[in-house]
Amino acid sequence: MRIGILGTGSMATALGGAWVRAGHEVLVGGRNVAAAATAAARIEAAGHGDLTEAASYGEAVLMAVPADSAPRLARELAPVLAGRTVLDCTVPMEPGPDGPLLTTAGGTDSVATRIAAAAPDAGVAKVFGICHESIWTLPRPAFEGAPLAVPFCAGTPAAAVLAAELITSMGCSPLSCGGLSRAALLEAAAVLAIGVWWSGGEARHAFPSPALAPGAVDDEP
């Protein structure tokens, strides 16, 4: 798969590096082309360029920029993004008195739906935002003997298929969470998990497998 990356930060290089290891062709793009060149060299990407070049590079485009600027960038690049799948890994949050807070309006509002509105001819998938970037530096993320499950929401069938294929190629397990109207739930889950981690807790312990509960029985007849 050919993947263009919009952004040169830690999430861009972590995911870009994972995709290079998985055999995909990656081009890193940024407003600062020198920074894009440095990021591309770090992950041994196929190339680098400006944001337009990255957006037009392949069938998938990662939006790895600050959450509040992502919809604006999508609007700028809308003609180039048409017909491609935009992978939105942003987490819209800001500090609050009791921990990080969402910066979206709640309900079905999300950065992903704003990107979709800004670039209506592109498919959009909300994906890769739950985990810290360090997870994506692992060769094949697996925990307790099971591949990492990667939740995603997609606005089109094509975006859902692409996201699932990309996740699988990374050695992870795709976990479809519905359409793009549910992307707000993934963003909220990311903010909640980050708050738990920052407080020294472990979010995954709140979601044990039902099959491991005492007295659990198989649901099949």
N, C-alpha and C positions, 0 to 999 in steps of 0.2 A: 504494500500500500504506500502511496505517496502522501505525506502529511506535511502541511505548512504550519509553523508555530508562530503565533503572534505574541511576542514577548521574549525577554532575555533573562528573566529572574530564576529563582530556585525551582519553582514548579515547572517552568518551561524546560529547564535542563534536566530535571529529574525524569519527567515523562518522556522527553525527547530521547534521553539516554536509554530508557527502557525500550522504546520503539526501535532504536538503532540495534540494540541487542536482539530484538525479536525479528530483525531482518527487514524492517521497513526503511523507506527512503525519506529522510527528514530534511527540511530546509527551515532554518531559523531566521525570522524576520523581526526587525525592530526599527523604531524611529531613529535610533543611533545605530548606524550600520556597523560601526567599529565594535560596539558591544555585541551585536548579532554575530559578527565574525569570531569574537572571543568565545561566545557561548557555543557556537557551532563546532569550533575546534575542540572544545572541552569534551563534547559528546561524540566526536567523530561523525558529525552529520554530513549529509551529501552536499550541503551548501548553505549560503546565507544571503541575505539581501534586505531590502526594506519591507515594510508591512504589506504593500501591494504585491510584491513578488512572492511573499510567503502565502498570502491569501489565494493567489492564483496557481500555486504549485501543484496541488494534488486534489484528491477527492475528499480529504478530510482537512479541517483547519482547527487547530487548538487555540482557544481564546484564553491566554495566560497573562492577563493584564489586570490591574486593579478593578474590582467589581463595579465601582461607580463609573468607570470610563469605558467598560465593555460595550454597552448599548450604543454609545456615541461612536465608537470605533466601527461597530457593525454597520451603522448608518453610513459612515464614510466609505466603507468597502462593499456596500450592498451589491453594486453591479458585478463586482468580482466574485463575491460569495454565492451568487445565484447558481443553483444546481449542485452545490457542495454541502457537506455536512459540517456544521460548526460544533465543536466539542467545547462545552462551557464548564470549566473547572473552578470558576470563581466562587468565593464565599463572601457574601455581603454582610459585613459586621463592623461594629465599632465598640469601644469600651463603654461599659455601663457600671452603675454603682454596685451591682451584684454579679458582674461578669459580662462577657461579650453579648451584644444585642444585635438582632437583625436590623439592617438599614432599609429593607424593603417594607411594603405596607402590610404584609401578612395576607392571609387568604390564599388566593391563587397567584398573587403578584410575586414575581421572581426575576432575577437577572436574566435567566434563560428565556422567559416569555418576553422580556423587553428586547432581548437580542433578536428573537423571532419576529417581533413587530418591526424592528429597525431594518431587518434584512428578510423580507417576506418570501423571497424566492429561494432561500436556503433552508435546509433541514437543520434542526438544532437538537442536540442531546445534552442533557445535564449529567455530567459524569466526572469521576476522578476527584471530586471536591471533599469527600469524607475523610480520606486519609492524609496524614502529614506527608510532605514531599519525600521524607526519608524512606518511606515504605516503597516508593517507586524506584529507589536505587538498589533494591534487592533483586537478584537475578530472576527468581520465580517466587513471588511472595506466597508463603504458606504458613499456617499457624495451627498447632495441635493436629498436624497431619492432614489438614485440608487446605486446598487452594483458597487464597483470599477471594471472597465474594465482593464484587464491585457493583453497587447499585447504580442504576441509571434510569432516566426518564427521557423519552424521545417524542418529538413533535410529528414525525413522519415515519412510516414503515421503513423507508430506506435508511433513515438515521438510526433507527433501532437495530437494523441488521448490521450496519457498519460498526456501531458501538459494540455490539456483541462479538463480532468477528475480531475487532481490535483487542478487546479485553481477553478473549480466548487466546490470541496469539502471544499475550504477555504471560501465559501460564496461570491466569486467574479465571474465576468463574463469573460469567455475567449474571446479574440479578435485576431483571426488569421490574421496575416499580410503577409502570403505567405511562400515561401520556404527559405532555409538557405541563398540563395544569397541576400536576403533582410535583413539579420540580421545586416548588416552594417548600415542600416537606423535606426534601433532601437538603436544601440550604439551611433550613431550621435545624435539622438533625446535625449538620456539620457544626453550626454555631454552638449547639448544646454540648456536643462531644468536646469541642475545643475548650469550653468553659469547665467541663469536668476534668479534663487533662490538666488545665492550668491550675486547678485547685488541688491537684495531686491524686485525683481519683482515677478509676479505670472504667471507661464507659462500657466496654464489652461485657463486663460482669453483670450488667443490668439486663442482658439479653441471652440467657442460657438457652440451649437447645431444648425444646419441649420433649424430645425423645430421650433426653438424659434425666428427666424428672423421675423421682421415685414413683413406681406404680404406673408409669407411662405404658400405653398399649399402642399397637399399630392401628392406624386409622382404616386400613383395608379390611374388608369382611373376611 
